[in-house]
Amino acid sequence: MKRKVNLSTYSVIFSFVVLLFLLWLLYYSQSAGLTITIGVIIISWLFLVGLYMPLSVSAENDGIVVKRAFKKKMIPYNQIKDIKLCPPTMAERRLLGSGGFFGYWGWFRENDLGKYFAYYGKASDCFLVRLKDGSQYMLGCESPSEIVNRVKSIID
């Protein structure tokens, strides 16, 4: 069962504006040093996006898989303690990662949940996966309840 990750309107607009601004700076930069610096920033950010931006979430035979452009993140079923629908709150604080640039990914903290690693496109599509070792993942995709129900049926 594979579900696509959709970006929020804010994330799409924010990502577009930031990239447009950097490309505008690159085009109008007067010095070679500034051109190289902006080019390196653009390439570095796009590389990070490729490493972390979630494209899809699936419940496969061995576990939950978060597909990204360059890598996959596998969360084996035998490590999952609990899974539930749980959108992040406005009180979430980003510790390290993206708060909207091509989605939400990285380390976040909330008062009620504690620290977790996020891979999602919009808050309304999220669910929380708690592992037996205490780690937590906030994942998001289309029809998150289908993924949650499928995983619950496997781990229970």
Stockholm file with secondary structure:
# STOCKHOLM 1.0

chainA/1-156         MKRKVNLSTYSVIFSFVVLLFLLWLLYYSQSAGLTITIGVIIISWLFLVGLYMPLSVSAENDGIVVKRAFKKKMIPYNQIKDIKLCPPTMAERRLLGSGGFFGYWGWFRENDLGKYFAYYGKASDCFLVRLKDGSQYMLGCESPSEIVNRVKSIID
#=GR chainA/1-156 SS CEEECCCCHHHHHHHHHHHHHHHHHHHHCCSHHHHHHHHHHHHHHHHHHHHHCEEEEEECSSEEEEEESSCEEEEEGGGEEEEEECCCCTTCEEEEEEEETTEEEEEEEETTTEEEEEEESCGGGEEEEEETTSCEEEEECSSHHHHHHHHHHHHC
#=GC SS_cons         CEEECCCCHHHHHHHHHHHHHHHHHHHHCCSHHHHHHHHHHHHHHHHHHHHHCEEEEEECSSEEEEEESSCEEEEEGGGEEEEEECCCCTTCEEEEEEEETTEEEEEEEETTTEEEEEEESCGGGEEEEEETTSCEEEEECSSHHHHHHHHHHHHC
//
